[in-house]
Amino acid sequence: MRLKPITAIIVLLLVVASLLVSGCTNNTTNQTPSASTATHDAFLENYLAVAKSDPYKNESRKAWEVTWINSTSAHLEETTKNNTTNVTKNAVSTYTVFPTTQDATNYLNAMNKTGYSLASTDINDAQGYQKRTGHAPQVYKYYVLNEFYTQHFIVQFDNLVKVGISKQL
């Protein structure tokens, strides 16, 4: 009687082995290219490159590290020191570029912004974007949530959305 379960297991193992040998199994290894080999969105790549080469006035950059999430999103961690106030801050942001401004707006509208306030929609406040792209955005929304020495932010510049947190060190 004990021989039946062992025989069934052996038969099952032989069936699995024959399927593997015959190539009838599906290899589910992720075939997605890694972030380092994927093609990056040219606009976002250029935007970040210009931003790196041009820190805000009165600031010096202490650290800058971009990690690509996929072809249209990048994670940026930067540390800057305000040379006037001697205050150092660290910002961690995710930049995502969308096919259209409406797609970016839809994404922004779907985000949980509980506790955030709309700090600005004045395109003149988007001078960094204008400096990096050569033109002012048509759509600019800047949401902020301030805590003690920390600022959470969500910003839309046309089809680019930046989400992050900045901490005073």
C-alpha positions as CSV (number, residue, x, y, z in Angstrom):
1,M,0.0,0.0,0.0
2,R,2.9,2.4,0.7
3,L,4.2,1.8,-2.8
4,K,1.4,3.7,-4.5
5,P,2.3,7.2,-3.2
6,I,6.0,6.7,-4.0
7,T,5.1,5.4,-7.5
8,A,2.9,8.4,-8.1
9,I,5.6,10.8,-7.0
10,I,8.2,9.1,-9.3
11,V,5.8,9.2,-12.3
12,L,5.0,12.9,-11.6
13,L,8.8,13.7,-11.4
14,L,9.3,11.8,-14.7
15,V,6.5,13.8,-16.4
16,V,8.0,17.1,-15.2
17,A,11.5,16.1,-16.3
18,S,10.3,15.1,-19.7
19,L,8.5,18.4,-20.1
20,L,11.7,20.3,-19.2
21,V,13.8,18.3,-21.6
22,S,11.3,18.7,-24.4
23,G,11.2,22.5,-23.9
24,C,7.5,22.6,-23.2
25,T,7.9,24.9,-20.2
26,N,7.7,28.6,-20.3
27,N,10.7,30.5,-18.9
28,T,9.3,33.5,-17.0
29,T,12.5,35.3,-16.5
30,N,12.0,39.0,-16.7
31,Q,13.2,40.2,-20.1
32,T,12.9,43.9,-19.3
33,P,16.1,45.7,-19.9
34,S,17.8,47.1,-16.8
35,A,17.6,50.8,-16.1
36,S,21.2,51.1,-17.1
37,T,20.6,49.7,-20.5
38,A,17.2,51.2,-21.2
39,T,16.8,54.2,-23.5
40,H,16.2,57.3,-21.3
41,D,13.7,59.9,-22.3
42,A,15.8,62.6,-24.1
43,F,13.9,65.5,-22.6
44,L,14.2,64.2,-19.0
45,E,17.8,63.3,-19.5
46,N,18.7,66.7,-20.8
47,Y,16.6,68.4,-18.0
48,L,18.5,66.6,-15.3
49,A,21.9,67.2,-17.0
50,V,21.2,71.0,-17.2
51,A,19.9,71.0,-13.6
52,K,23.1,69.4,-12.4
53,S,25.4,71.9,-14.2
54,D,23.4,74.9,-12.9
55,P,22.7,74.9,-9.1
56,Y,20.4,77.6,-7.7
57,K,22.0,80.9,-6.9
58,N,23.8,81.1,-3.6
59,E,24.0,77.3,-3.4
60,S,26.8,74.8,-3.8
61,R,26.1,71.2,-4.6
62,K,27.6,68.6,-2.2
63,A,26.1,65.5,-3.8
64,W,24.1,64.5,-6.9
65,E,23.0,61.0,-7.8
66,V,20.5,60.1,-10.5
67,T,19.1,56.5,-10.7
68,W,16.9,55.7,-13.7
69,I,13.7,53.9,-12.7
70,N,12.6,53.3,-16.3
71,S,12.9,55.1,-19.6
72,T,10.5,58.0,-18.4
73,S,11.3,58.2,-14.7
74,A,14.4,59.0,-12.7
75,H,15.1,59.2,-8.9
76,L,17.4,62.1,-7.9
77,E,19.1,62.5,-4.6
78,E,20.9,65.8,-4.1
79,T,22.5,67.6,-1.2
80,T,23.1,71.4,-1.4
81,K,24.4,74.0,0.9
82,N,23.1,77.6,0.9
83,N,26.2,79.7,1.0
84,T,24.4,82.7,2.5
85,T,22.6,81.0,5.4
86,N,25.1,78.1,5.7
87,V,22.1,75.7,5.7
88,T,22.5,72.2,4.1
89,K,19.5,70.3,2.8
90,N,19.0,67.0,1.2
91,A,16.3,66.5,-1.4
92,V,15.0,63.1,-2.8
93,S,12.8,63.4,-5.8
94,T,11.2,61.3,-8.5
95,Y,10.8,62.9,-11.9
96,T,8.4,61.4,-14.4
97,V,7.8,62.7,-17.9
98,F,4.4,61.9,-19.5
99,P,3.5,61.8,-23.2
100,T,1.2,64.8,-22.8
101,T,0.5,67.6,-20.3
102,Q,-3.0,66.2,-19.9
103,D,-1.6,62.8,-18.9
104,A,0.6,64.5,-16.3
105,T,-2.4,66.5,-15.0
106,N,-4.5,63.3,-14.7
107,Y,-1.6,61.7,-12.8
108,L,-1.3,64.7,-10.5
109,N,-5.1,64.9,-9.9
110,A,-5.2,61.2,-8.9
111,M,-2.5,61.6,-6.3
112,N,-3.3,61.7,-2.6
113,K,-2.6,65.3,-1.6
114,T,-4.1,65.2,1.9
115,G,-2.4,67.9,4.0
116,Y,-0.8,69.6,0.9
117,S,-1.7,73.1,-0.1
118,L,-1.4,74.5,-3.5
119,A,1.5,76.9,-3.0
120,S,1.7,78.4,-6.5
121,T,0.4,78.2,-10.1
122,D,2.3,81.4,-11.1
123,I,4.4,80.4,-14.1
124,N,7.0,83.1,-13.0
125,D,7.7,80.8,-10.0
126,A,9.0,78.1,-12.4
127,Q,12.1,80.0,-13.4
128,G,14.3,76.9,-12.9
129,Y,12.2,75.0,-15.4
130,Q,12.4,77.8,-17.9
131,K,16.2,78.0,-17.4
132,R,16.6,74.3,-18.0
133,T,14.2,74.0,-21.0
134,G,14.4,77.4,-22.7
135,H,10.7,78.1,-22.2
136,A,8.2,78.7,-19.5
137,P,5.7,75.9,-18.8
138,Q,2.1,76.4,-19.9
139,V,0.9,74.5,-16.8
140,Y,2.6,74.9,-13.4
141,K,1.2,73.6,-10.1
142,Y,3.3,73.5,-6.9
143,Y,1.8,71.6,-3.9
144,V,3.6,71.6,-0.6
145,L,3.3,70.0,2.8
146,N,5.6,71.6,5.4
147,E,6.7,69.8,8.6
148,F,9.3,70.9,11.1
149,Y,12.5,70.9,9.0
150,T,11.0,68.9,6.1
151,Q,9.1,69.8,3.0
152,H,7.1,67.4,0.9
153,F,6.3,68.6,-2.6
154,I,4.5,67.7,-5.8
155,V,5.2,69.9,-8.8
156,Q,3.8,69.8,-12.4
157,F,5.6,71.5,-15.2
158,D,3.6,70.8,-18.4
159,N,4.2,67.0,-18.9
160,L,6.8,66.7,-16.2
161,V,5.9,65.7,-12.6
162,K,8.3,66.0,-9.7
163,V,7.4,64.4,-6.4
164,G,9.8,64.5,-3.4
165,I,10.9,65.5,0.0
166,S,13.5,68.0,1.2
167,K,15.0,68.0,4.6
168,Q,17.2,70.5,6.3
169,L,20.2,68.8,7.8
